[in-house]
């Protein structure tokens, strides 16, 4: 790991800052333009979810290296109400809000690794990684 940082997500301006910081990190490690767009889009969706459904949270942005290639690892965490049914929450079109229900499932498709841990009353932690090609 060569670089990392943590950002709060407490308002719409923070979602913009998350996008900007993720884009900068993606450019710095050499992700292609398409992969930059994918990781920034996933970050935006996950940051917005933390804000809308949990009232806020934080993201840790890490540059990782597995010995073969570099990647960008993002860990979103919050102390919100948690997700009672993770499988249902990852289903396209399912939403508890006013959105299209593509935030979690769409984010999962945009990244190379996706891990979601959540339980009612215990908040949510989502870790995603996008590797340079």
C-alpha positions as CSV (number, residue, x, y, z in Angstrom):
1,X,0.0,0.0,0.0
2,X,1.5,3.3,-1.0
3,X,-1.2,5.9,-0.2
4,X,-4.4,6.2,1.7
5,X,-6.8,8.8,3.1
6,X,-10.1,9.0,4.8
7,X,-12.9,11.4,3.9
8,X,-16.2,12.1,5.8
9,X,-19.5,11.9,4.0
10,X,-21.9,14.3,5.7
11,X,-23.4,16.2,2.9
12,X,-23.8,16.6,-0.9
13,X,-20.5,18.5,-1.1
14,X,-18.7,15.6,0.4
15,X,-20.0,13.3,-2.3
16,X,-18.4,15.6,-4.8
17,X,-15.2,15.6,-2.9
18,X,-15.2,11.8,-2.8
19,X,-15.7,11.7,-6.6
20,X,-12.8,14.2,-7.1
21,X,-10.4,12.3,-4.7
22,X,-11.2,8.9,-6.2
23,X,-10.7,10.3,-9.8
24,X,-7.3,11.8,-8.8
25,X,-6.2,8.5,-7.2
26,X,-7.4,6.5,-10.2
27,X,-5.4,8.8,-12.6
28,X,-2.3,8.6,-10.3
29,X,-2.2,4.8,-10.4
30,X,-2.7,4.6,-14.2
31,X,-6.3,3.3,-14.5
32,X,-7.6,3.6,-18.0
33,X,-10.2,6.3,-18.7
34,X,-13.0,3.7,-18.7
35,X,-11.8,2.2,-15.4
36,X,-11.5,5.7,-13.9
37,X,-15.1,6.3,-14.9
38,X,-16.3,3.0,-13.4
39,X,-14.6,3.4,-10.0
40,X,-15.7,7.1,-9.8
41,X,-19.3,6.1,-10.6
42,X,-19.3,3.3,-8.0
43,X,-17.8,5.7,-5.4
44,X,-20.4,8.3,-6.1
45,X,-23.3,5.7,-5.8
46,X,-21.8,4.3,-2.5
47,X,-21.2,7.7,-1.0
48,X,-24.7,8.8,-1.9
49,X,-26.1,5.7,-0.4
50,X,-24.2,6.3,2.9
51,X,-25.6,9.8,3.0
52,X,-29.2,9.0,2.0
53,X,-29.7,5.8,3.9
54,X,-27.4,6.1,6.9
55,X,-27.3,9.9,7.4
56,X,-23.5,9.9,6.5
57,X,-20.4,7.9,7.0
58,X,-16.9,7.9,5.7
59,X,-14.7,6.4,2.9
60,X,-11.1,5.3,3.1
61,X,-9.3,5.5,-0.2
62,X,-6.2,3.2,-0.5
63,X,-3.8,2.5,-3.3
64,X,-3.0,-1.2,-3.1
65,X,-0.4,-3.4,-4.8
66,X,-0.7,-7.2,-5.1
67,X,2.8,-7.6,-6.5
68,X,1.5,-7.8,-10.1
69,X,-0.5,-4.6,-10.4
70,X,-1.8,-1.6,-8.6
71,X,-5.4,-0.9,-7.7
72,X,-7.7,1.4,-5.9
73,X,-9.5,0.1,-2.8
74,X,-12.4,2.0,-1.3
75,X,-14.0,1.2,2.0
76,X,-17.3,2.9,2.8
77,X,-18.6,2.6,6.3
78,X,-21.5,4.0,8.3
79,X,-23.3,3.6,11.6
80,X,-26.7,3.7,9.9
81,X,-29.6,1.3,10.3
82,X,-27.9,-1.5,8.4
83,X,-29.3,-3.7,5.6
84,X,-31.6,-6.4,6.8
85,X,-31.5,-8.5,3.6
86,X,-28.2,-8.1,1.7
87,X,-29.2,-10.4,-1.2
88,X,-32.4,-8.4,-1.8
89,X,-30.5,-5.1,-1.6
90,X,-28.1,-6.4,-4.3
91,X,-31.1,-7.2,-6.6
92,X,-31.4,-4.8,-9.6
93,X,-34.5,-2.6,-9.2
94,X,-35.0,-3.1,-5.5
95,X,-35.0,0.1,-3.5
96,X,-36.2,1.4,-0.2
97,X,-36.0,5.0,-1.5
98,X,-36.9,6.9,-4.6
99,X,-34.0,5.8,-6.8
100,X,-33.8,3.2,-9.6
101,X,-32.5,0.5,-7.3
102,X,-29.2,0.2,-9.2
103,X,-26.8,1.7,-6.6
104,X,-25.5,-1.4,-4.9
105,X,-25.9,-3.9,-7.8
106,X,-24.6,-1.4,-10.3
107,X,-21.6,-0.5,-8.2
108,X,-20.8,-4.2,-7.8
109,X,-20.8,-4.6,-11.6
110,X,-18.4,-1.6,-12.1
111,X,-15.6,-3.0,-9.9
112,X,-13.4,-6.0,-9.8
113,X,-13.9,-6.9,-6.1
114,X,-17.0,-6.1,-4.0
115,X,-17.6,-7.0,-0.3
116,X,-20.6,-5.9,1.7
117,X,-21.0,-6.5,5.4
118,X,-24.1,-5.2,7.2
119,X,-26.7,-6.1,9.8
120,X,-29.7,-4.3,11.2
121,X,-28.6,-1.8,13.8
122,X,-24.9,-2.3,13.1
123,X,-24.3,-0.1,10.1
124,X,-22.8,-1.1,6.8
125,X,-19.3,-1.6,5.4
126,X,-18.7,-1.9,1.7
127,X,-15.2,-2.5,0.2
128,X,-14.6,-2.3,-3.5
129,X,-11.4,-2.6,-5.5
130,X,-10.6,-1.7,-9.1
131,X,-7.3,-3.1,-10.5
132,X,-5.2,-1.5,-13.2
133,X,-5.2,-3.6,-16.4
